[in-house]
Each structure stands twice: as structure tokens, then as C-alpha cells.
């Protein structure tokens, strides 16, 4: 274990407490949507429903891929990510989590099913905007990864539309295809549904709970990894369990990609760095510390939304790629790396992978070169994109516990305040089937979506399709909360980040 100062240990403990607290609030705020339909169709009593949902959330978290977790991290300013253990890194983490928790608790208290995804993304944008505003020489807005934000916001905006339209259409299709009148009638008072319907609704609740864990649960995991890498880089900067063939794949691909980048450096009039041996690519062993810092700054600037590709960027990527080769040369397992090399290796990997990704999106490469770049980036991902089992278990329990404790306010809104009529079995099943499919699809693509938005919209869609009527006041309140979430959290995130920077400066945290 690494040496950690008392101040760093306190910061680590507080940051982890906030991260798990965010997922706890996420549990009783978002996961409650999954149990609303089974409770209001009387498929399950409230207590076993929330316990079962909590267990399925836990399972979803445990089997999650981690793609959404690192998608969230990719939204953050590059310089804050690679220096996560610094004072500004702490200020960033605290600002994001406190902003998200405040808004989530406020909307939950009002019984409004707002989106935890929106709160976190809004806070991230606020941190990025404030970071660009207070950094000398920075263009306002450069601290935000606008490309990733755009992808994420599009997913978050489209998903409720999908929920409303597809759930409504699925209910109408079911009425045509399924000749089972009880499925589309208001459930009898104090009676559970017939066993075929009960089984269907139980399965849809299970699916949505599992999908919620596998998607929403990852957001907290990404932030926890950011904290751990910043404070304990010797343990968490790279996956120390990686060995054998994956390490050899990185070395092999590194040399292939090094040759590709060297050609671009030469074509741009720079000095070619033939990264074909541990010594060669580093050029006279070496880049001095100042040269390495300059390479880091060059790539960081390129990764900003306004960053332009030029000869200096190619040269910086070539140098950082050669450093990766130097770190890994002669190693068959990452555990063989000295502790002091692990964080620099992670930083180099993050910068090189990000730069190659942006070049790929700008269609710099094609054919065999593009294939080699993609293979290399996939192998680099295995080096840094990992989630320890204990983190998954901790997040899973926080989600599950939150679901069991604070479910009622949101459940009442979704189950009885969106439509004017009582939720039918068919409406509940349609809304949850669509929510499950949409969340699982987003999970595969590594996109964070809102369980709240999809399921609430799905319930509203089935009410509209069934001509059951919608409660205007509830819908207005929900829409207002949805509209305000991003701007309010942007404002809170930026304000708290600025306050955090002042605090860490006063405490002398570098």
C-alpha cells in the first residue's frame, strides 16, 4: 500500500463517501421507477418488490462492462482527469457529487422523477466551464468535451421520446395480438393479477432493475476510479492483474502505431521518432521533464473542442507513444512495473488513446492504418479501463439500499399521478419492456441514459395510447424539473468548483 498523508486520506474518505452517497440517492430516486408498475398493478407488495429490485440492481452492477463509467470520465476536462489527485482534482469531484446529490434529494422530496444522469452531466459541464473561465489564456468552454457531451445529451433526449412513442405503440399492438381482456383492465382492488400476468410483470420489473444497475450504477464507479487513481496511483492507475498475451498485444500494436505516427511526423516536417525499440522512440532517453510536460500540454490542447491537428500534435503523440513502449519494454505483467511508473503510464495511455480517437473521428486514418489504430486503442483500454470487484459491490449495495429505503415518493408519482386512470397490467408491462430494451441498448453503446425519463415517459405514452388521460399538473412539474436539471446543475457545479478551488488553495493542497 502507498504512503498517504492524513489530509489525502481524509479527502479520499470524503470523496468515496460522497460517491457512494450519490448512488444511494440514485437508488431511491431512479430505481424506484422500476418497482412502481409492479406495486401499482398489485403484482408484488411493496417490501418484497423493493428488496428484489435492489438485488437485481446489485447483479446488474456486478456484471456491467464499465463502458458507461469511463464514458462519464471522458466528459471531464483532460487536465483535471490526468491530475485527479491534485487540489483541483478534489475540487472537481466534490463539486460534481455535491451538486448531483443536492438536486436529486430536492426533486425526490417533491416526488418528481428527475434524472440522476442529467444532474451528474450538468455538474460536469459546470466544472468544465468554470475551469476554462478561470484558467489564463483559455477560451471559455474549452474545458468541456463537447463531442462526448453531445453524444450523451442526444441519448438522454431521445430516450424519453422512445419511451413515450414505443411504449404506447407496444400497448396498442398488444391489444390487437393478445386476446386477454384482463391484461388491459384496471386491476381489481386488493387482488394480485392472474399468474401469467404476474409472471410477466415480475420479469419486466426484474429486467428494468437489472438494466438500471448495469447502466446507472456505472456512473458512480467511474468517479470512484478517478478518486482512487488520483490518491493511490500505485495500486489503481493500471490493471495490475493484466499479464501475458494482452501485454504483448500492447507492445506489438505500439510498434505498429508508432511507425504510422512517425510517418505523419515526417510528412509534417517534424523529426521522425522510430518507435521500434525501447530506446529508439524516446530519443536520447530522453525527453526532459519539461519536454514531457510540453507534450502533455500539446495533446491536452488538441483534445479540447477547439483543438487543431498539426505537426506538433503528431510529434507529441509519437513521443508519448514511445514512452508507453519504454515503460512496458521487457514486462510480461503490469504488476512488474515500479510503482512510480504506473501513474505516468496511465497518463500517457489516456492522452495517446484520446488523441488517436479524435484523429480517427476526423478521418485522419483509413484502411490498414485505421484497423491498426483501432486494435491498439482496444488493447490500451484493457490497461486502464477496469473496475475492481469491491467497487462494484460497494456501488451495488448503495443502489440497493437506497431503493429499499426511499422508494415511496417516486413510486407514488409514477404509479398514480401521471395518468388519470389506474395503471393496467398491459400498461405497466409495455412501459417496462421498452425501458429495459432501451437501457440495455444504451449500455452496450456505453451511453448513460435516464431510467427515470424512459419509464416515466413510457407510462405517459401508454396512458395516451389507452385514452386514459394525463394529469396536466404532474406532467408540468415533471417537465419543469427535467428542463431545469441541466442549467441548475451546471450553475451549482461551476459555483462549487470555484469554491472548492479556493478551499484547497487555503489548505495548501497542490
N, C-alpha and C positions, 0 to 999 in steps of 0.2 A: 504494500500500500504506500502511496506517496505521502510526503510531508505536506500537511495542510495547516495553514495558520488558523488561529482561533477565529479571526474575522472571516476568512474564507469558509471555514466550517459553518459558521452562523449563517453566512449568505447562502451556502449550499442547502442547509436545512430549511431555511425560509423559502427558498425557491422551489424545492421539492414539495414542501407543504402546500404552497400555492398551486403548483401543477396538479397535485392530487386533488386539491380542493376544487380546482376548475372542473375536473372530471366528475367529482362528487356532485357538483351543481348541475353539470351536464346530464347526470343520471336522472335526477328528479325533474329536470326541466325538459329534456328531449326524449329520454327513454319512456317517460310516462305516456307518450303518444302511442307506443306500441301496445300498451295494455288497455287503452281507452275503449277499443272496439270490443274486446272480449269481456270487459266488465259491463259495458252498457248493453251488450246483447245477452248478458247473463250466462255466458259460456263458462266463465270461471268466477268465483268470488274474488274480491279484491286482493286479499292477502296471498293466496297461492298464485294468483296471476302475477303480482309484482315480484314474488320470490322466483318464480320460473323465468320471468323476463330478465331478472338480474343474473341468473345462472347462464342464460343464453348470451347475454352481453359479455359475460366472462369468457365463454367459449369463443365468441366472435373475436374478441381482443387477442386471445391466445393464438389463434390460427391466422391472424392478419399478416399481410405481406410486409407492411412498413412503407409502402409506396406513398400513401396519403401523409404519413408522418413526415417524410422528407420533402413532400410537396409543399407542406406548410413552411418548413425551414427555408425552402427556396424562395419564399416570398420576402424574406428578410434582407436588409442591406448587407452586401457581401462583407464589408469591413467589420460589421458587428458580429457576423457569423464566425469569421475566422479568428476573431478575438473575443470569443464569448466569455472567457474567464476574467476579462478586464472589468474595470468600473463601468464603462458604457454598456458592456455586455450584460452585467447585472441589472443596470437601469432599464435596459430593453426588456428583459424577461419579466421583471416586476411590473413594468408599465403595461405590458400586454395582458398578463394574467389578472392583475387587479382590475383593469378596465373591463375585461370579459366577465369576471365574476360579479362586479357591481351591476352591470346591465342585465345579466342573466337572473340574478336574485331579484332585481326590481321588476322585471317582466313576469317572473314566476309568481311573485307576491300578488300581482294583478291578475294572475291566471291567464296570461297571454302566451300562447305558444310561439315565441320568437325563436330565432336561430342562433345556437351557440357557435356555429360556423361563421355566421356573419359578424358576431361580436369579436371573435378572435382575428378575423381578417381585417376588420375595421381598425382594431387596435394596432395590428402590424403596419397597416398603411399610415396610421398616425405617427408611429415611431419612425418610419422611413421618411415621412415628410418633415418632421421636426429635425431629424438627423441632417437632412440636406439643407434645412434653413439655417442651422447654427454652425455648420461646417464652412469655414472660409473657402472661398473660391468655388463652391458647389452650386450648380444650377438647381433651383427649387424643384423637387420631385424626383431628382436623380437617385435618392435613397430608396426608391420603391422599384421592385421588379415588376414593371407594368405588364410585361408579357405574361408572367405567371398569374398576376392579379386578374388580368383579362380572362384567361382560361378559367380561373376559379370562379369569378363573378358570373361568367356566362353559364357555367354549370349550375350555380346557385339560383340564377334567374330562370333558367329553362326548366329545372326540375319541378317547381311547383306547377308550372303550366302543364307539364307532362302528367303530374299527379291529378290535376283537375280534369283534363280532357280524357286521358286514357282510363282513369277510374270510372268516369261517367259512361264512357263508351263500353267498358267491360261490363258494367251493370246492365246496360241495355242489351248487350249481346247475350248475357246470361239469361235474361228474361225470355229471349227468343229460343235459346237452345235447351234450357233446363226447365222441365215441366215439374216444378216442385214449389207449389204456391207458398208454403210456409217459409221458404227462403226469402221472400220479398214482402212479408207482412211484419208488422210491429210485434216484437216478442211478447208473449203473454206475461203478465206481471208475476214476478217471483217464481218463474219456472225456467229451468235450463232448456236449451234447444234440443231437438232430437239428435241422437248420437252422430248421424252423418254430418249435420251442420256443425255440431260441437267439435267434431274432429277437424273439419275444415278450418274453422276459426282458430282453434288451438294451434294448428300448423302455421297459419298465416301470422299469428302473434309470435310464434317461435322464430319464423323466418325474419320478420322485421327486427326483433330483438337481436338476433344473431348478426344481421346486416349492420345494425346500428353500432354494435360493438366493434365490428371489423372495419368500420369507416370512422365514426366519430371518436372512438377510443384511441385512434392513432394520433389525433391532434395533440393530445397531452404527451404521448410518447415521444413525438418529435421534439417538443420543448424540453422534456426531461433529458433527452440525449444531448441537447445543446448545453444544458447546465452541467451535465456530467463531464462532457468533453472539455468544457472550459475550466472546471475545477480539478478534475482528475484525469488529465490527458494521458498519463502513462498507463491507465487502465482501460479507458473508454475511447481514445482517439481513433483506434483502428480495431478491427475484429481479431483479437489475439488467438481465436480458435481457427483462423484460416491457415491452411497449410497444404503442402503437396501441389497437386495439379493446378488449383486456382492461382497460386502464387507464380507458378511457372507460366501460366497463361498471361498474367500481367506483364512479366518480363519479356515474353515473346512479342506481345502486342505493343509494348512500349517501344521496342526497337523498330517495328514496322511503322508505327505512327511517327516516331522520331524522324525517320527518313522522309516521310511525307511532309512534315512541317519544315524540315531543313530545306527541302526544295522550294517551299514558299518563301522562306527567309532569303535564300539565294536569289530567287526571282524578283524579290522586292528590293534587292540591292544590299541586303544585310550580309553578315558573316555566317556561313553555314556551320551549324553545330551537328556534326555527325554523331548522333546518339546511338552508337552501336557497341559501346563498351562502357563499363563502369566509370572509366576515367575520361573517355573522349568527350562525352556530351557536356561535361561540366566546365570544360575549357580551363585549363591551367588550374584545375581544382579550385579553380575557383573563383566563382563569383564571390566577391566580398559580401559582407553583411549588407552594406549599403546597396550593392548591385541587386542582391536578392530582394531587398525591400522595394527597390525601384521596379523590379519585375512584378512583384505582388501588386504594387500600386497601378502599374500599367494594365494588368489583367482585370483588376477590380474596376478600373475606369471603363474598360471595354464591356464589362458585364452590366453596366448601368444602361438604362434605356436609351441614353443619348450616345453611348459608346460607339466609336467607329473603328473598323478593322484597318490596320495599316502595318507597315513593316515592323514597327516596334512591338506590336501585339504578337506577331508571329515569332519574333525573336524571344520575347518574354515567355511564351508558351513552350518554345523549344528548350529554353533554359530550365524552366520548372519541370518539364517532362524528363530532362536529363537528371535532375535532382532526384526524381522518383526512382530512376534506374540506379542511381548511386546508393540510395537508402536500401534498396531491395537486393542489390547485387550479392550473390553468394548465399542468400537466405532461402530456406525451404519452408519456413513458417514465420508468420508475423510475430510470434512470441520471441523470436530470436533478435528482434530489433531492440536496441538500447532504449530505455525509457525516454531519453532526451530526443530521440529521433521520431517518436511516434506522433507528436502533435505537428511538427513541421511536415511530416509525410502526409498527414491528413489535410493540412492547409494546401500543400502542393496539389494533392489529388482533387480537392474541391475546386481549385482555380482552373486546373487543366481540364477537368471534366466539364465545368461550366462554360469555359471558352470554346471547347470543341462542340458542345451542344449548340451554342449560339452560332458558330460558324456553319454548322450543319443546317440549322434553320434558315440561314442566309444563303444556302445552296452554294457554299464555297467548294464542297467536295461532291464527287459523283463516281459512279461505277465502283471499281475495286477499292479506291481510296475511301469512299463512303462506307463500304462494308467493313473495312479495317478499322475505321473510326468508331463505328457502332460496336464492334466486337471489343475494342479497347475500353470504351465507356462502360460497357456491361461488366467487364472484369474489374474496373475500378470501383464500380458500385458495390461489389462484394467486399471490398476493402473497408469501406466506411459506412455503408448503409445497413446497419444491423441494430437489433433491439434485444438487449439481454432479457432472459426469461423473467427475472424478478421485476423488471419494469412493467412487462406485460401483465403479470399477476397483480401488481400494485394498482395499475390503472383499472384492471378488470374489477377488482374489489371495490374501488372507489365508485366506479359506474354503478355496479350492482347495489351497493349500499345506498347510494343516492336515489336509485329507483325505488327501493323499498321504503325509504323514509319520507320522501317529499312528493310522491306521485299525484296526490289527490287534486290539487288545484288545476293542473293542466288537463288531467283526465276529465274533470267535470266540464271544462270548456269544450274539449274536442267531442266528448260523448253526447252532450246535451244542449250546448249553446250555439253551435254552428247552424244546424238545421232547425226548422220549426217542428218537425216530426221526430219521433223516436228513431234512433238508428236501427235499421233492419239487419238481419243476418247477411243478406246479399251485399248491402252497402259496406258493412264492416269488412267482409272478405275481399271485395273489389278494391277498396282503398288500401288494404294491407298487402294484397298481392302486387299491386303496382308499386307501392313503396319499397317492398322487398326487391323487386326486379331492378328498379331504378338505382337503389343504393348499391346493390351488388355490381351493377354495371359500372357505376362511378368508382367503386373500389378497385375493380380490375384496371381502370384507366388512371388510377392514382389521383382522382379528383375528390376534394372534400365537398359533400353536399349536405343539405339540411334534412334530417329525418322529420323535423317539425314541419317544415314547409311542404314536403311531399305528402305526408299523411294528412295534415290539416286540409290541404288543397284537394286531396283525394276524397275526403269526407264531404267537402263542399261540392265537389264535382258529382258525386253520387246523389246528393240531395237535389242538385239542379236537374240531373237527368231523370230523377224519380218524381219531379214536380212536387217535392216535399216542402219547398220554401226555405229561404235562408234568413237568418236573423241579422238584419242590417247593422244593428249597433255592435254586435260581436265582431262581424266581419270588418267594420270600420276600425274598431280598436285593434284587431289583429293586423290589418293592413298598415295602420299608422305605426304600430310597433315595428313591422317589417321595414317600412320606409325610413324610420328614424334610426334603426340599429346601426347601419354603417356610419352615417355622419356623426352620431353621438359618440360612437366608439373611436372613430378617427380623432375627434376632439379630445376625448379622455386619454387615449393612448399618447397623443403628442404632448399633452399637458403633464401627464405623469412621467413621461420620459424626460422632459426638461427638468422637472422637479427631482427625478432620480439622479440626473447628472450633477445637479447642484449638491445633492446629498453625498454621493460617492466622492466628489471633489473635496467636500468638507472632511470626510472620513479618511481621505488620503488613499483611496483605492485606485490604483492605476489602471 
